[in-house]
Amino acid sequence: MKQYHYHINLFYSQEDEGYIADIPDLKYCSAFGETPEAAVREVERAKTAWIEAAQAAGKPIPEPKYRPIIYQVS
């Protein structure tokens, strides 16, 4: 399987009392963890499941494109 390296957003949710990790390039791909490390581990699992489901359904896998504005150079 091709390796995809996507940007992961990570933030603390007071409402959920834990960390949320998401992958902007993969619609609805996110995960929860009690620690930042747990959230990233879980979103990596979610990414694998997302890609496998898309492949099984014959849907395209988006190339990684998302880059936060902080990393963009003018």
JOURTA-V137212 format. One record per residue. N is the residue number from 1. SS is DSSP state (H for helix, E for strand, - for the rest). Layout:
N:SS, N:SS
This chain:
1:-, 2:-, 3:-, 4:-, 5:-, 6:-, 7:-, 8:-, 9:E, 10:E, 11:E, 12:E, 13:E, 14:-, 15:-, 16:-, 17:-, 18:E, 19:E, 20:E, 21:E, 22:E, 23:-, 24:-, 25:-, 26:-, 27:-, 28:-, 29:-, 30:E, 31:E, 32:E, 33:E, 34:-, 35:-, 36:H, 37:H, 38:H, 39:H, 40:H, 41:H, 42:H, 43:H, 44:H, 45:H, 46:H, 47:H, 48:H, 49:H, 50:H, 51:H, 52:H, 53:H, 54:H, 55:H, 56:H, 57:-, 58:-, 59:-, 60:-, 61:-, 62:-, 63:-, 64:-, 65:-, 66:-, 67:-, 68:-, 69:H, 70:H, 71:H, 72:-, 73:-, 74:-
